[in-house]
Amino acid sequence: MLSYLPDVAVASRTAESPVTGAPAGTVVLRATDLLVRGSGMVAAGGIALSAGELAVFCRPVVTAPAVVRRDGTVLADAWLPDLVRLGELERHLGDGVIEAIVDTAVAQGRLKRRERRRLMSYPLVIRLMLAMVLMPDASYGESLARLAGLLADVPFAREWHIPTGKVITQWRLLLPADMMEALFWQAAGPLIADDEPSAVLLAGMVVCAADGMLVNLPDTPGNRAMFGSAGTADDSSPFPQLRVIALTARAGRAVLGAILGGTGAGEQTLLKRLARRRPELFAGRVTCFDRNFPGYDLITAIVDAGGHVVARMKAGIPLPLEPGGWLPDGSRLTWLNAPSGKKEDRLPVRAAEHNVTLPGGDGGEVSETCTVITTLLDCQAAPADAVRETYLTRWGAAETTFGEDKATITGAGNRTSGPVLRSGSPRLVISEAWAWLTATQLVRASAAAALRSQAAAARALRRKDSAPVTADEESFTAAWRHTIRSMTSSQVTASSSLDALAAAADAAARAALHTLNIPGRQRHSPRTQKARPKFRHAAGTKQTVTGKPQVTVFAPGFP
């Protein structure tokens, strides 16, 4: 378009309307001259175009009061940090949520009120942190440039440029880490209804999974002292690490809640702390976790919160048979001993043993007995086979979610080829981690919203069996890439109309459904160093259950 515009200028030069030199890269029109013609098309001026007439197609970027200088230059009377939005992510988070969190912190005295307009603002810093965790290849400045998008090219009356990385870091340090945590809890929660195909229920309750992951951090003295490292007794690992424990739903791989800690904090300890701080996360849900988690105190905390547990047990943990404890479905009643040793404090559970087939060292297969326990004692409401199938969904809920999250920070900051957060101080690490969990949750919210769009309904009609598109078939990578494009193209800014928001939402739905993943197996790591607790019969398929005149500034380009 840049090479074509000069030719347009020369071709359209007339005596009545002389054009000198190449036209500017930004087109400015009066807002009152914009008329909607047809479906989704806006035309400028009161004269309709004729067929074959030369036209310039532009995309609206911002609407703002006009400032006209003596030489005729038209500027936008606005401040860029007030206009920047997160594109598709902002739609699912909710416009004004970030500003509300900032206003609360300012009112409480936790943030200093800023009277002057500078290159940065508190809301802009928060949005930058959400954007940069989705752009591992970009520096702070590059991430901000992409976030500003086309707005950076608009001639504002208050000049703006991208600040240095040092300035951005200084602004990040001004934000308390718990502000980003508060933003996470605004985004966390279910994304798919309980009755949709990708949801899994057991005894009428939603199934979710609890698991943990370690994320590498820059090797700074502060990070190593605060978080430590795992894998070596003398703390000689190349990178300090942050431990993240998350509760994830099987439906849409939504993150329901999370808690952060250092490597010295045990997974059971962190999950128990989460259950006691936020019991509503576990109430009315069945939580699945692997054999590193089961413990009396943890399971008791979840049961006291009103939830239930399905967990695999380690070998060597005694599960005595309760007299007359065999049940018709082949499971048996047993108990977990209490730390007090008292009989009356025992935790009653139901155990079911199943044979699993694992790859052997010589290329063959070996059989192993897998014991799964549950606090659901009614074998009719939760038969042993249903309990087994429920436990298998843990990989799709937790492991797949963590793998998708880590993909967005792989190679960040040019520090390592693997997943890594880029902050060099503990305070910034915590803020970045909450921003990371928030941003990836919003990406999945975008994908989940696409399932309820007209594009999804149309795709279902084109299928042979007219089956609806499920969350399991959506591509996280496609949704992730689209959210980044929606930022850089500035389709949704503070001055966007409701029609523009709706158009952006429709575009998001089409993009998210462009690429589908249809796995034919349980999603878990095939690496040989990890156990593959697959049951023989389940190896094939996956269960998916002001008074100033307003002007609109356009950037040349085809919509």
C-alpha positions in Angstrom: 0.0 0.0 0.0 2.9 2.4 0.7 4.2 1.9 -2.8 0.7 2.3 -4.3 -0.4 5.5 -2.6 2.1 7.8 -4.4 0.7 6.5 -7.7 -2.8 7.2 -6.5 -1.8 10.7 -5.5 -0.4 11.4 -8.9 -3.4 9.9 -10.7 -5.9 11.8 -8.7 -4.2 15.2 -8.9 -6.6 17.7 -10.4 -6.7 21.5 -10.8 -9.6 21.8 -8.4 -7.9 19.5 -5.8 -4.1 19.8 -6.1 -1.9 17.3 -4.3 1.7 18.1 -3.7 4.1 15.4 -2.8 3.2 11.9 -1.4 0.1 11.8 0.9 0.6 11.2 4.6 0.4 7.8 6.1 -2.5 8.7 8.3 -6.0 9.7 7.0 -8.1 12.0 9.2 -11.8 12.5 8.6 -14.6 14.2 10.5 -16.7 11.8 12.5 -19.9 13.3 11.2 -18.7 12.5 7.6 -18.7 8.8 8.3 -21.8 6.9 7.1 -22.6 3.2 7.4 -23.3 1.8 4.0 -24.4 -1.8 3.6 -23.2 -4.4 6.1 -20.0 -3.6 8.0 -18.8 -0.9 5.6 -18.3 2.7 6.5 -18.0 5.4 3.8 -16.6 8.9 4.2 -18.4 12.0 2.9 -21.9 12.4 1.8 -21.3 11.4 -1.9 -21.7 7.8 -2.8 -18.9 6.1 -4.7 -19.5 5.1 -8.3 -18.4 1.8 -9.8 -14.9 2.0 -11.0 -14.0 5.1 -9.1 -10.7 5.1 -7.3 -11.0 4.7 -3.6 -8.7 4.4 -0.6 -9.6 1.7 1.9 -8.6 2.5 5.5 -9.1 1.0 9.0 -10.4 3.2 11.9 -7.9 3.4 14.7 -9.1 6.1 17.1 -11.8 8.7 17.5 -10.7 11.8 19.3 -11.2 15.6 19.4 -9.2 17.4 16.7 -6.4 19.9 17.4 -5.6 22.0 14.3 -2.4 23.9 14.0 -1.9 27.0 12.0 -0.2 25.1 9.2 -3.3 22.9 8.9 -1.8 19.9 10.6 -4.5 17.9 12.4 -3.6 16.1 15.6 -5.6 13.9 18.0 -6.3 15.5 21.4 -5.8 12.3 23.3 -3.2 10.4 25.3 -2.0 7.1 24.0 -1.8 5.2 27.3 -5.5 6.0 27.8 -6.4 4.3 24.5 -4.4 1.1 24.5 -6.4 -2.0 25.0 -5.6 -5.7 24.9 -7.7 -6.5 21.9 -9.6 -9.8 22.1 -8.3 -10.4 25.7 -9.9 -7.1 26.9 -13.3 -8.2 25.7 -13.2 -11.3 27.9 -11.6 -9.7 30.9 -14.1 -6.8 30.7 -13.4 -3.1 29.8 -12.7 -1.1 32.9 -11.6 -4.0 35.1 -7.9 -3.0 35.0 -8.8 0.6 35.7 -11.0 -0.4 38.6 -8.1 -2.4 40.2 -5.8 0.6 39.8 -8.3 3.0 41.3 -8.8 0.8 44.3 -5.0 0.6 44.9 -4.7 4.4 44.6 -7.6 5.0 47.0 -6.0 2.6 49.5 -2.7 4.5 49.2 -0.8 1.5 47.8 -0.2 3.4 44.6 0.9 7.0 44.3 -1.6 9.2 42.4 -0.1 10.5 39.2 -1.0 14.0 38.3 1.1 14.4 35.2 0.7 12.4 32.0 3.9 10.5 31.3 5.0 7.9 28.7 3.5 5.2 31.0 0.5 4.8 33.2 -0.5 2.1 35.7 -3.1 0.5 33.5 -0.7 0.5 30.6 1.9 -1.3 32.7 -0.6 -4.0 33.6 -1.6 -4.5 30.0 2.0 -4.6 29.0 2.7 -7.4 31.5 -0.3 -9.4 30.1 1.0 -8.9 26.6 4.6 -9.7 27.1 3.9 -13.1 28.6 2.3 -14.0 25.3 5.3 -12.7 23.2 8.4 -14.7 24.2 10.4 -13.4 21.3 9.9 -9.8 22.1 11.7 -7.5 24.5 9.9 -5.1 26.8 10.1 -2.3 24.2 9.0 -4.6 21.4 6.1 -5.9 23.4 4.9 -2.4 24.1 5.3 -1.5 20.4 3.1 -4.4 19.5 0.6 -3.6 22.2 0.4 0.1 21.1 0.0 -1.2 17.5 -1.4 1.3 15.0 -2.0 3.8 17.8 1.8 4.5 17.8 1.5 6.0 14.3 -1.3 8.4 15.2 -0.2 12.0 15.4 -1.2 12.9 19.0 -1.1 16.4 20.4 0.8 14.9 23.4 3.7 13.2 21.8 4.5 9.6 22.8 7.3 7.2 22.1 8.3 3.8 23.4 10.3 4.2 26.6 13.4 2.2 27.4 13.5 -1.1 29.1 14.8 0.5 32.3 11.9 2.9 32.4 9.4 0.0 31.9 11.1 -2.0 34.7 10.9 1.0 37.1 7.2 1.3 36.4 6.7 -2.4 36.9 8.3 -2.1 40.3 5.7 0.4 41.3 2.9 -2.1 41.1 2.3 -4.4 44.1 2.3 -8.0 43.1 -1.1 -8.7 44.7 -2.6 -6.3 42.1 -1.8 -8.9 39.4 -3.1 -11.6 41.6 -6.4 -9.7 42.0 -6.6 -9.5 38.2 -6.0 -13.2 37.9 -9.0 -14.0 40.2 -11.1 -11.8 38.0 -10.2 -14.0 35.0 -10.1 -17.4 36.7 -13.1 -19.7 36.6 -15.1 -22.1 34.4 -15.2 -21.4 30.6 -17.4 -24.3 29.4 -20.9 -25.2 30.8 -21.2 -28.5 32.7 -23.5 -29.9 30.1 -21.2 -29.4 27.1 -19.5 -32.4 25.5 -16.0 -31.7 26.7 -17.1 -31.6 30.4 -16.7 -34.6 32.6 -19.0 -35.4 35.5 -18.8 -37.9 38.2 -21.7 -38.5 40.5 -23.2 -35.3 39.1 -20.2 -33.2 40.0 -17.7 -31.4 37.7 -14.3 -33.1 37.5 -11.2 -31.0 37.8 -7.5 -31.7 38.4 -4.9 -30.3 40.7 -1.3 -30.5 39.7 2.0 -28.5 40.0 4.7 -27.3 37.6 8.1 -25.7 38.0 9.1 -22.7 35.8 12.7 -21.5 35.4 13.7 -18.0 36.4 16.7 -15.8 35.7 19.6 -16.8 37.8 19.9 -13.7 40.0 20.9 -13.7 43.7 17.4 -12.5 44.7 15.6 -15.1 42.7 17.8 -18.0 44.0 17.5 -16.8 47.6 13.7 -16.5 47.4 12.7 -19.4 45.3 15.6 -21.9 45.4 15.9 -24.7 42.9 14.9 -28.3 42.5 16.9 -31.4 41.5 20.0 -30.8 43.5 20.7 -31.0 47.2 23.3 -28.2 47.1 21.1 -25.7 45.1 23.5 -26.0 42.1 20.8 -26.2 39.4 21.4 -23.8 36.5 18.2 -21.9 37.3 16.1 -21.0 40.3 12.5 -22.1 39.9 9.0 -21.0 40.8 6.4 -23.6 41.8 2.9 -23.2 40.5 0.0 -25.3 41.8 -3.2 -24.9 39.8 -6.7 -26.3 39.9 -7.9 -26.8 36.3 -11.2 -27.9 34.9 -11.4 -30.7 32.3 -13.9 -28.6 30.3 -12.1 -26.0 28.2 -8.9 -26.5 30.3 -10.0 -23.5 32.4 -7.8 -22.5 35.4 -10.1 -22.3 38.4 -7.5 -21.2 40.9 -3.8 -21.2 41.6 -1.2 -20.6 44.2 2.6 -19.8 43.9 5.6 -20.8 46.0 9.2 -21.6 46.0 10.8 -25.0 45.4 11.1 -25.6 49.1 7.3 -25.5 49.5 5.7 -29.0 48.9 2.9 -29.5 46.5 0.7 -31.0 49.1 1.3 -28.0 51.4 0.5 -25.4 48.7 -2.6 -27.3 47.5 -3.8 -27.6 51.1 -3.2 -23.9 51.7 -5.3 -23.1 48.5 -8.1 -25.4 49.7 -8.3 -23.6 53.1 -8.0 -20.1 51.7 -10.5 -20.6 48.9 -12.8 -23.6 49.8 -15.3 -22.5 47.2 -13.0 -23.7 44.5 -13.4 -27.3 45.7 -17.0 -27.3 46.9 -19.2 -29.5 44.7 -16.3 -30.7 42.5 -14.3 -33.8 42.2 -10.6 -33.1 42.3 -8.2 -35.6 40.7 -4.4 -35.7 41.4 -1.5 -38.0 41.0 0.3 -40.2 43.6 2.5 -37.3 44.8 -0.4 -35.5 46.4 -2.6 -37.9 48.5 -2.3 -37.3 52.2 -4.7 -37.3 55.1 -4.5 -33.5 55.8 -4.9 -32.5 52.1 -7.9 -34.8 51.4 -9.5 -33.8 54.7 -9.2 -30.1 53.7 -10.9 -30.8 50.4 -13.7 -32.8 52.0 -14.2 -30.1 54.6 -14.5 -27.6 51.8 -17.4 -29.7 50.4 -15.6 -31.5 47.6 -14.5 -35.0 46.8 -11.2 -36.6 45.6 -10.1 -39.2 43.1 -6.4 -39.9 43.5 -3.8 -42.6 42.6 -2.0 -44.0 45.6 1.7 -44.8 45.9 2.8 -48.3 46.5 3.5 -49.1 50.2 0.7 -47.0 51.7 -1.5 -49.3 53.8 -5.1 -49.5 52.8 -6.6 -52.2 55.1 -9.8 -53.9 54.0 -12.7 -52.9 56.2 -14.7 -55.9 57.4 -17.3 -56.6 54.8 -15.9 -53.8 52.7 -16.1 -55.5 49.3 -18.7 -53.8 47.1 -20.6 -55.1 44.0 -18.5 -53.1 41.5 -15.3 -54.7 42.7 -14.1 -51.8 44.8 -13.6 -52.0 48.6 -14.0 -49.8 51.6 -10.9 -48.8 53.5 -9.4 -45.8 55.3 -6.4 -43.5 55.6 -4.8 -43.4 59.0 -4.9 -40.0 60.8 -1.7 -38.4 62.0 -3.1 -38.6 65.5 -3.2 -42.4 65.3 -6.7 -42.5 66.7 -9.2 -44.9 65.2 -12.0 -42.3 65.4 -10.0 -39.9 63.2 -9.6 -42.3 60.3 -10.6 -40.9 56.9 -12.9 -43.4 55.1 -12.2 -43.9 51.4 -13.0 -46.4 48.7 -10.2 -48.1 46.8 -10.3 -49.8 43.4 -7.4 -51.7 41.9 -6.9 -51.9 38.1 -4.2 -53.5 36.0 -2.3 -51.2 33.8 0.1 -52.0 31.0 3.4 -50.2 30.8 6.2 -50.4 28.2 9.0 -52.7 29.3 12.7 -52.1 29.0 13.2 -54.7 26.3 10.5 -53.3 24.1 7.8 -55.5 25.6 5.1 -54.7 28.1 4.8 -55.2 31.8 1.7 -55.3 33.9 1.3 -53.3 37.1 -1.5 -52.9 39.6 -2.8 -49.3 40.0 -4.7 -48.3 43.1 -7.2 -45.4 42.8 -9.0 -44.1 45.9 -12.0 -41.8 46.2 -13.9 -40.2 49.0 -17.1 -41.0 47.1 -18.2 -44.1 49.0 -21.4 -44.8 47.1 -20.5 -47.4 44.4 -23.8 -46.9 42.6 -23.3 -43.1 42.2 -19.7 -43.5 41.3 -18.9 -47.1 40.1 -15.3 -48.3 40.0 -15.1 -48.1 36.2 -16.4 -44.5 36.3 -13.8 -43.6 38.9 -11.0 -45.1 36.8 -12.2 -43.1 33.7 -12.4 -40.0 35.7 -8.8 -40.3 36.9 -7.6 -40.7 33.3 -9.1 -37.2 32.5 -6.4 -35.7 34.8 -3.9 -35.5 31.9 -6.3 -33.6 29.6 -7.1 -31.2 32.4 -3.7 -30.5 34.0 -0.8 -31.7 31.8 -2.3 -30.3 28.6 -3.1 -27.0 30.3 0.4 -26.7 31.6 1.9 -27.6 28.3 -0.1 -24.9 26.5 0.9 -22.3 29.2 4.6 -23.1 28.9 4.5 -22.7 25.1 3.8 -19.0 25.5 7.0 -18.4 27.5 9.4 -20.8 25.8 12.6 -18.9 25.1 11.4 -15.7 26.7 14.1 -13.1 27.3 16.7 -15.1 25.3 17.8 -16.9 28.5 17.0 -20.5 27.7 15.3 -22.5 25.0 12.7 -23.8 27.5 9.9 -22.1 29.4 11.2 -19.2 31.5 9.9 -16.1 33.2 12.1 -13.0 32.4 11.9 -11.0 35.7 15.1 -10.7 37.7 13.7 -9.9 41.1 11.3 -11.9 43.3 8.6 -9.2 43.3 8.6 -8.9 39.6 8.6 -12.7 39.2 5.4 -13.0 41.3 3.7 -10.2 39.2 4.8 -11.8 36.0 3.6 -15.2 37.0 0.1 -14.0 37.9 0.1 -12.0 34.6 1.1 -15.2 32.7 -1.7 -17.3 34.3 -4.2 -14.5 33.6 -3.2 -14.1 30.0 -3.4 -17.8 29.1 -6.7 -18.1 30.8 -8.0 -15.2 28.7 -6.7 -16.9 25.6 -8.8 -19.9 26.4 -11.8 -17.7 27.2 -11.5 -16.4 23.6 -11.4 -20.0 22.3 -14.4 -20.9 24.4 -16.4 -17.9 23.2 -15.8 -19.1 19.7 -17.8 -22.3 20.4 -20.9 -20.2 20.9 -20.5 -18.2 17.7 -22.3 -18.4 14.4 -19.0 -19.7 12.8 -19.1 -22.7 15.1 -22.7 -23.5 14.3 -21.9 -23.2 10.6 -18.9 -25.6 10.9 -21.1 -28.1 12.7 -23.6 -28.1 9.8 -20.8 -28.9 7.4 -19.9 -32.0 9.3 -21.2 -35.4 8.2 -22.8 -36.0 11.6 -23.5 -32.3 12.3 -21.7 -32.8 15.6 -20.9 -29.5 17.4 -17.3 -28.3 17.7 -16.0 -29.0 21.2 -13.3 -27.4 23.3 -11.1 -30.4 22.8 -10.9 -29.7 19.0 -9.9 -26.0 19.3 -6.3 -25.0 18.8 -4.8 -23.1 21.7 -2.0 -21.9 19.4 -4.5 -20.5 16.8 -6.3 -18.6 19.6 -3.0 -17.4 21.1 -1.8 -16.1 17.7 -5.1 -14.4 17.1 -5.1 -12.5 20.4 -1.7 -11.1 19.6 -2.9 -10.0 16.2 -5.9 -8.3 17.8 -3.5 -6.2 19.9 -1.2 -5.1 17.2 -4.0 -4.2 14.8 -5.7 -2.0 17.4 -9.1 -3.3 16.5 -10.4 -2.7 20.1 -9.3 0.6 21.8 -10.9 2.8 24.4 -12.8 4.7 21.7 -14.1 1.6 19.9 -17.9 1.5 19.4 -20.1 -1.4 20.4 -20.3 -2.4 16.7 -16.5 -2.5 16.5 -16.4 -4.8 19.6 -19.0 -7.1 18.0 -17.0 -7.2 14.8 -13.8 -8.1 16.6 -15.6 -10.8 18.5 -16.9 -12.3 15.3 -13.4 -12.2 13.8 -12.1 -14.0 16.8 -14.6 -16.7 16.5 -13.7 -17.4 12.9 -9.9 -17.4 13.7 -10.2 -19.7 16.7 -12.1 -22.2 14.6 -9.7 -22.1 11.7 -7.4 -24.7 13.1 -8.7 -27.8 15.0 -6.9 -30.4 17.1 -8.5 -33.7 17.1 -6.4 -36.0 19.3 -7.0 -39.7 19.4 -5.4 -40.5 22.7 -5.1 -39.3 26.2 -2.8 -36.2 26.2 0.1 -36.9 28.4 3.9 -36.8 28.0 5.3 -39.9 26.1 8.7 -39.4 27.5 10.2 -42.6 28.8 11.3 -41.1 32.2 7.6 -40.6 33.0 5.2 -43.3 33.9 2.4 -44.0 31.5 -0.5 -45.2 33.6 -2.7 -46.2 30.8 -5.4 -48.8 31.2 -5.4 -51.3 28.4 -8.9 -50.8 27.2 -8.6 -46.9 27.2 -5.5 -46.7 25.0 -7.3 -45.8 21.8 -9.7 -42.9 22.2 -10.2 -39.8 24.4 -13.3 -39.1 26.4 -14.9 -35.8 25.5 -17.9 -35.4 27.3 -16.6 17.0 25.0 -17.7 20.2 22.8 -14.7 19.8 20.5 -15.3 18.4 17.0 -14.6 14.7 16.8 -12.3 13.3 14.1 -11.7 9.7 13.3 -8.1 8.7 12.4 -7.6 6.0 9.9 -4.6 4.0 9.0 -4.3 3.1 5.3 -4.8 -0.6 4.6 -7.4 -3.1 3.6 -9.6 -4.3 6.4 
